[in-house]
Amino acid sequence: MTANNLAQNAAVLFSDGVIALIPEDISVTALRFPTFTLTQGFPWETDFPLNISATELANRWLHISGTEISGEIYEQLKRDLGSPSTLVVGLGEELKPYRLTFYELPQFWLMQNWESRWLAVSVESHYLFPFTKTQFPNSNSNSDSK
């Protein structure tokens, strides 16, 4: 089965539930991506130039939700997944951070939330990573995809 066929099958077999990537009732201090960081402040700050404000990007990630996918669909998708990326969600010095895995697929993003549940998120790459081609910090990513 090709990745496109799997994506089409996944769309049909998704459960009805929409789940969040990050719980709403926590205080996040930082969002650490492999190549840049967003740090909580008034406003949020970043160590990498963005095409939007750091606060806007942080809010996008903090409010991501998507359709939960079943373990069966994840197992079908798993064999065609590329290299994972990790988002480390800082929760302050006293709490252990969340380590969230995500993949960019041709039709959607596959993300593992704080409860280790998988969700499919259909957004454009530039919505989550608003960089120009020349400034994109991850040479493995394609800012034209999606």
C-alpha positions, 0 to 999 in steps of 0.5 A, a space after each residue: 500500500 502506498 503512503 497516499 493510499 494509507 492516508 486515504 484509508 486513515 482519513 476513512 478510519 479515523 475515530 470521531 474524537 478530536 484530541 489536543 496535542 498539549 493540555 490546555 490547563 498547563 503553564 508552558 515555559 518553552 517550546 523547543 524544536 530541533 533547530 529553534 526555541 520559543 520561550 514564554 515571555 510577554 511577548 513570547 521570544 524566539 532565537 530564530 527569525 520568523 515570518 510571524 510573531 513568536 507569540 502567534 507561533 506559540 499559540 498555534 502550537 499550544 492550540 493544535 488539535 487533530 483527529 485521533 488515529 487508531 493504533 492499527 492505522 498508526 502501525 500501517 503508517 509507521 513503515 512509511 514514516 521518515 525521520 521523526 522530529 521532537 518538540 520538547 514542551 518546557 513546563 518550568 523547573 519543577 515539572 518534567 517536560 513533555 517530549 512530543 514526536 511528530 512527522 510530516 506526511 504528504 497529506 497531514 502531520 502525524 503527532 504524538 500528544 502528551 498522553 502518547 496518543 496519535 493525532 492527524 493534523 491537516 495544516 500547511 507546513 508554513 503554518 507550523 514553521 513560518 520561515 522563508 526557504 532561505 532561512 528554514 533551519 532544518 535542511 531536511 524539511 521542504 517548506 513548499 510541501 502541503 
